[in-house]
Amino acid sequence: MRMASGGVTRRALFLLAVGMAVAMLTGCASPSPTASPLRLPTRIPLTSTPDRPEMARRAYQEGAALQATGDMEGAVEAFSRALALDPTLYSAAVNCARLS
């Protein structure tokens, strides 16, 4: 098989070398003997997870309970926590603003 002045061969070798370099730099090459076979994520994704809305709902309920018992400072903290977990939680924003 004849290549046109080696252009295709050089390109294939270049792409292979780049692919191997990327694999080595990202740790996708052969694992070290001390590495764990299971790679866990090193950071928490910023997108909403199924647990965040539930945690926000619980924080809101805690704030409502604290408000009912007269602990306004604790209620504001709980409503703020709920808003940090779910910024679209309108009722927590209203109650937090009302108590602040």
Secondary structure, 3 states (H helix, E strand, C coil): CCCCCCHHHHHHHHHHHHHHHHHHHCCCCCCCCCCCCCCCCCCCCCCCCCHHHHHHHHHHHHHHHHHHHCCHHHHHHHHHHHHHHCCCCHHHHHHHHHHC
